[in-house]
Amino acid sequence: MTVTATRITPKRSRAPWLAPTALILLALIPILAGGMRLTELTGNPVATPANARFLDAPIPVVTHIVTVTIFSILGAFQFVPALRRRRGGWHRTAGRILIPSGLLAALSGMWMAAFYPHPAGDGPALLLLRLVFGAAMIACIVLAIRAIAQRRFTAHGAWMTRAYAIGIGAGTQAIILIPGSLIFGSTHETSRAALMGAAWIINLAVAELVIRRRARRHIINAQAHRKVTPK
């Protein structure tokens, strides 16, 4: 009797695309708000107390909106393993766009925090937090550049993951500020600073979980490779 082998083709898992989809959705609120701000700035707007600081110095806010949008959307796809492994250098090409975008997003954000007039609800504590986390994002990107120059790919990925977590902090802030505004009001400086700081910490905590999970996977794969490789 002849046995015919049937080749079973596994279905492609959709799980790898859940992460970028969730990240893009998280960043959607600040991206849409930024798009509305750009539309306002390019449409001959009337000066109001809410937009006067942007009209007086539009370059930093335009730079920030454009670069953080690129960083948020393109960076989300860096969490798809299939794209990172794809031949043709997609991951490397995307990284060459992400690194300057991330640096410009952080620098422009720090400039706005330091030099724009503060709206109601943005006190000294929030200014300090923005400068600290902006500097931390820059430091993470610089350390990622150093790691890739030394061909320490795991460290490079870890530092870029931390930078991305800080960069999309506005998405988490938009979510947790809603109940805070309902309870304390939208101009309560202490609660606003605490909640925005908590959003960055939450993002970094999730980033560390992702980094540790990725490291465990690398260890398991290395152990499995040693077992099947003949001595």
Phi and psi in degrees as a GROMACS rama.xvg file:
@    title "Ramachandran Plot"
@    xaxis  label "Phi"
@    yaxis  label "Psi"
@TYPE xy
-94.7987  127.606  THR-2
-99.9453  121.388  VAL-3
-94.5836  121.455  THR-4
-78.297  130.146  ALA-5
-104.275  123.334  THR-6
-83.0689  122.359  ARG-7
-100.389  119.63  ILE-8
-94.6479  115.539  THR-9
-67.143  145.541  PRO-10
-69.8923  142.887  LYS-11
-70.1405  129.108  ARG-12
-75.103  138.816  SER-13
-90.2897  -7.07884  ARG-14
-57.0108  -40.3647  ALA-15
-60.2018  -21.2369  PRO-16
-91.2672  -4.38983  TRP-17
-67.9729  -39.5899  LEU-18
-62.8298  -53.3202  ALA-19
-63.6198  -34.3585  PRO-20
-62.9791  -45.5211  THR-21
-64.7118  -39.6546  ALA-22
-66.9696  -40.53  LEU-23
-66.2681  -40.3212  ILE-24
-63.0869  -38.6474  LEU-25
-62.763  -38.1989  LEU-26
-84.9448  -3.63231  ALA-27
-64.5587  -40.349  LEU-28
-61.5796  -52.8697  ILE-29
-65.7181  -30.8073  PRO-30
-65.4222  -44.7111  ILE-31
-64.8546  -40.496  LEU-32
-63.7493  -39.0331  ALA-33
-65.8895  -39.3793  GLY-34
-62.5602  -38.7477  GLY-35
-66.0483  -37.2497  MET-36
-66.2766  -41.7163  ARG-37
-63.0796  -41.8157  LEU-38
-61.2315  -39.8318  THR-39
-64.7659  -44.2489  GLU-40
-68.7196  -28.7868  LEU-41
-94.3941  4.56019  THR-42
-113.634  30.9786  GLY-43
53.644  60.6207  ASN-44
-76.5875  160.202  PRO-45
-89.0016  132.254  VAL-46
-67.0855  132.123  ALA-47
-133.022  165.936  THR-48
-56.8699  -26.5895  PRO-49
-79.5215  -27.5258  ALA-50
-119.262  0.963872  ASN-51
-59.5708  -39.2693  ALA-52
-65.4002  -33.2891  ARG-53
-74.7145  -34.8288  PHE-54
-70.8187  -34.0992  LEU-55
-70.0921  -32.9443  ASP-56
-143.458  80.8054  ALA-57
-77.149  -22.9573  PRO-58
-59.5803  -46.8285  ILE-59
-61.2738  -42.6082  PRO-60
-71.3896  -37.38  VAL-61
-64.5373  -45.1856  VAL-62
-58.0783  -44.192  THR-63
-64.898  -45.7951  HIS-64
-62.9945  -46.83  ILE-65
-65.0184  -48.2715  VAL-66
-71.5081  -38.2508  THR-67
-71.6466  -28.6943  VAL-68
-67.1075  -45.9547  THR-69
-60.7461  -45.9786  ILE-70
-62.348  -41.6688  PHE-71
-69.0914  -46.6932  SER-72
-75.8612  -51.7515  ILE-73
-66.1352  -37.9597  LEU-74
-63.5073  -30.5139  GLY-75
-61.3168  -35.5295  ALA-76
-75.9375  -11.2716  PHE-77
-72.1663  -10.0474  GLN-78
-92.2983  6.996  PHE-79
-95.3174  110.808  VAL-80
-56.2679  -37.8785  PRO-81
-63.036  -35.8604  ALA-82
-72.6741  -36.7558  LEU-83
-65.0088  -32.5946  ARG-84
-90.6565  -6.84642  ARG-85
-64.949  137.019  ARG-86
-72.114  156.148  ARG-87
103.954  -4.75879  GLY-88
77.3269  29.7756  GLY-89
-59.8051  -46.1664  TRP-90
-61.3394  -42.3877  HIS-91
-67.3637  -42.9487  ARG-92
-63.2453  -43.9216  THR-93
-62.3985  -38.4262  ALA-94
-63.7769  -34.4685  GLY-95
-68.9199  -20.6695  ARG-96
-88.9272  -39.0619  ILE-97
-66.9545  -40.8207  LEU-98
-62.7698  -53.1821  ILE-99
-65.1581  -33.7546  PRO-100
-63.4324  -43.8363  SER-101
-64.476  -41.8095  GLY-102
-64.5516  -44.4048  LEU-103
-66.54  -37.5239  LEU-104
-62.5048  -43.9787  ALA-105
-68.0738  -45.1414  ALA-106
-65.1785  -43.2603  LEU-107
-67.3945  -36.2341  SER-108
-63.8856  -41.1677  GLY-109
-66.9203  -38.0808  MET-110
-62.3209  -45.8233  TRP-111
-63.1375  -40.8111  MET-112
-63.5951  -37.3599  ALA-113
-82.6171  -34.0839  ALA-114
-116.233  -21.0486  PHE-115
-73.0592  144.713  TYR-116
-59.3329  137.206  PRO-117
-80.4887  131.202  HIS-118
-73.3893  169.541  PRO-119
-59.9968  131.039  ALA-120
101.803  -14.7799  GLY-121
-100.227  98.3604  ASP-122
-99.2116  -171.613  GLY-123
-60.2196  -35.3972  PRO-124
-64.3142  -43.0929  ALA-125
-68.1942  -36.7252  LEU-126
-58.7148  -46.5163  LEU-127
-61.9786  -43.2757  LEU-128
-61.8373  -42.6612  LEU-129
-63.4787  -39.4073  ARG-130
-69.9457  -39.9253  LEU-131
-66.0739  -48.7015  VAL-132
-73.172  -30.4832  PHE-133
-63.5691  -44.2486  GLY-134
-64.9661  -37.0224  ALA-135
-64.8833  -38.5298  ALA-136
-64.0946  -43.6875  MET-137
-61.5629  -43.781  ILE-138
-61.7768  -41.2608  ALA-139
-62.2978  -42.5405  CYS-140
-67.151  -40.96  ILE-141
-62.9277  -42.7045  VAL-142
-65.9871  -32.7615  LEU-143
-67.1362  -39.8773  ALA-144
-63.3037  -43.8538  ILE-145
-61.81  -42.2029  ARG-146
-64.6813  -41.9944  ALA-147
-70.712  -31.1376  ILE-148
-65.5178  -30.8021  ALA-149
-91.4526  5.58537  GLN-150
61.2761  32.6648  ARG-151
-97.5697  83.0876  ARG-152
-67.0786  -37.4303  PHE-153
-64.6922  -44.254  THR-154
-65.1933  -38.0594  ALA-155
-59.2531  -47.5923  HIS-156
-62.6988  -37.5942  GLY-157
-65.285  -44.3563  ALA-158
-68.9581  -37.3642  TRP-159
-69.4011  -32.8995  MET-160
-64.1158  -41.8224  THR-161
-64.968  -41.6294  ARG-162
-62.453  -40.8019  ALA-163
-65.6382  -39.7762  TYR-164
-59.2474  -40.8322  ALA-165
-69.5286  -41.3619  ILE-166
-62.764  -31.2788  GLY-167
-99.3881  20.8451  ILE-168
-58.5177  -31.682  GLY-169
-61.3426  -30.969  ALA-170
-65.6538  -47.0748  GLY-171
-66.3319  -37.8076  THR-172
-62.2997  -40.1258  GLN-173
-60.7152  -32.3285  ALA-174
-77.341  -49.7824  ILE-175
-80.5583  -14.721  ILE-176
-75.3495  -19.9814  LEU-177
-62.3849  -54.4527  ILE-178
-65.9236  -32.7891  PRO-179
-62.347  -41.0292  GLY-180
-67.0037  -35.9489  SER-181
-68.2779  -33.8847  LEU-182
-85.085  -48.8412  ILE-183
-104.578  -14.7808  PHE-184
96.9116  155.833  GLY-185
-78.0116  -10.9778  SER-186
-114.512  16.6369  THR-187
-81.0384  109.319  HIS-188
-62.7865  -44.9907  GLU-189
-64.8451  -49.1811  THR-190
-66.6116  -37.0746  SER-191
-64.2192  -45.6424  ARG-192
-64.8555  -41.8844  ALA-193
-64.3276  -42.8587  ALA-194
-70.4463  -39.1659  LEU-195
-68.2959  -38.8806  MET-196
-64.3675  -39.5812  GLY-197
-62.6175  -35.0597  ALA-198
-63.4221  -44.1298  ALA-199
-62.9845  -40.4779  TRP-200
-65.8213  -41.5209  ILE-201
-59.051  -46.8712  ILE-202
-61.4591  -42.4251  ASN-203
-67.6903  -35.5469  LEU-204
-63.9188  -42.9614  ALA-205
-63.9289  -39.8928  VAL-206
-60.3884  -41.4293  ALA-207
-65.281  -36.271  GLU-208
-63.5352  -42.054  LEU-209
-63.4753  -43.1798  VAL-210
-63.0426  -43.9202  ILE-211
-67.7723  -38.9932  ARG-212
-63.9406  -41.3439  ARG-213
-63.8445  -39.953  ARG-214
-65.6828  -41.3439  ALA-215
-62.8908  -39.1718  ARG-216
-63.8067  -39.7034  ARG-217
-63.4961  -39.5426  HIS-218
-65.3449  -44.5297  ILE-219
-62.7989  -42.8763  ILE-220
-64.7444  -38.7534  ASN-221
-66.0958  -40.4632  ALA-222
-65.4512  -40.8915  GLN-223
-65.8005  -37.1151  ALA-224
-65.1345  -39.7055  HIS-225
-65.6553  -33.3494  ARG-226
-69.2781  -35.8138  LYS-227
-92.0618  -13.1063  VAL-228
-83.7966  122.323  THR-229
-67.7468  143.303  PRO-230
